[in-house]
Amino acid sequence: MRGRISMTYDVDLKSALIDPSAVFKRPQDVLKCSLSSADKIRILKAWEYDLRLMQTADEENMTGDEGNFLQEIHTLLRDINSPTI
């Protein structure tokens, strides 16, 4: 049976906090980097903040991946903060 390959990579934390979308293609990619869980949470929250700034008052008119990425970020933050069994 084949095991799942876990690919991690190094990122510059400062750059990732300033502009997460410039460092990562999508929020899920944050989990693949070699940073600590606390740093991953900081990056995801920075990304969430950026996305919220881009939202318009009428979320139904939101274009692009902002809405999907916000949901993905919320799920990832919940998963990171959940104790494993």
C-alpha positions as CSV (number, residue, x, y, z in Angstrom):
1,M,0.0,0.0,0.0
2,R,1.3,3.4,-0.9
3,G,1.7,6.0,1.8
4,R,0.8,9.6,1.3
5,I,3.8,11.7,0.5
6,S,4.0,14.8,2.7
7,M,5.8,17.6,0.8
8,T,6.8,20.5,3.0
9,Y,8.8,23.5,2.0
10,D,10.4,26.5,3.6
11,V,8.9,30.0,3.3
12,D,9.8,33.4,4.5
13,L,7.5,34.1,7.4
14,K,7.7,37.9,7.1
15,S,6.7,37.8,3.4
16,A,4.0,35.3,4.1
17,L,2.5,37.6,6.8
18,I,2.7,40.7,4.6
19,D,1.1,39.1,1.5
20,P,0.0,35.4,2.0
21,S,-1.5,35.2,-1.5
22,A,1.9,36.1,-3.1
23,V,3.6,33.3,-1.2
24,F,0.9,30.6,-1.4
25,K,-1.4,29.7,-4.3
26,R,-4.3,28.8,-1.9
27,P,-4.8,28.7,1.8
28,Q,-4.4,24.9,2.0
29,D,-0.8,25.3,0.9
30,V,0.0,27.1,4.1
31,L,-0.3,23.7,5.9
32,K,2.4,22.3,3.6
33,C,5.1,24.7,4.7
34,S,7.6,23.9,7.4
35,L,6.5,26.7,9.8
36,S,5.0,26.0,13.3
37,S,1.3,25.7,13.8
38,A,1.3,29.1,15.5
39,D,2.9,30.7,12.5
40,K,0.5,29.0,10.1
41,I,-2.4,30.3,12.1
42,R,-0.9,33.9,11.9
43,I,-0.6,33.5,8.1
44,L,-4.1,32.2,7.7
45,K,-5.5,35.0,9.9
46,A,-3.5,37.6,7.9
47,W,-5.0,36.1,4.7
48,E,-8.5,36.2,6.1
49,Y,-8.0,39.8,7.0
50,D,-6.8,40.7,3.5
51,L,-9.8,38.9,2.0
52,R,-12.2,40.7,4.2
53,L,-10.8,44.0,3.2
54,M,-11.4,43.0,-0.5
55,Q,-15.0,42.1,0.2
56,T,-17.8,44.4,-0.9
57,A,-20.9,45.0,1.3
58,D,-22.8,42.7,-1.0
59,E,-21.0,39.3,-0.7
60,E,-23.2,37.9,-3.5
61,N,-21.4,40.0,-6.0
62,M,-18.0,38.8,-4.8
63,T,-15.9,37.6,-7.7
64,G,-13.0,35.3,-7.8
65,D,-11.9,32.9,-5.1
66,E,-12.3,35.2,-2.1
67,G,-15.5,33.5,-0.8
68,N,-14.1,30.0,-1.3
69,F,-10.8,31.0,0.3
70,L,-12.5,32.5,3.3
71,Q,-14.4,29.2,3.9
72,E,-11.2,27.2,3.4
73,I,-9.3,29.4,5.9
74,H,-12.0,29.0,8.5
75,T,-11.9,25.2,8.0
76,L,-8.1,25.1,8.3
77,L,-8.1,27.3,11.4
78,R,-10.6,25.0,13.0
79,D,-8.6,21.9,12.0
80,I,-5.3,23.4,13.3
81,N,-6.9,24.3,16.6
82,S,-8.6,20.9,17.1
83,P,-6.8,18.3,19.2
84,T,-6.0,15.2,17.3
85,I,-7.4,11.9,18.5
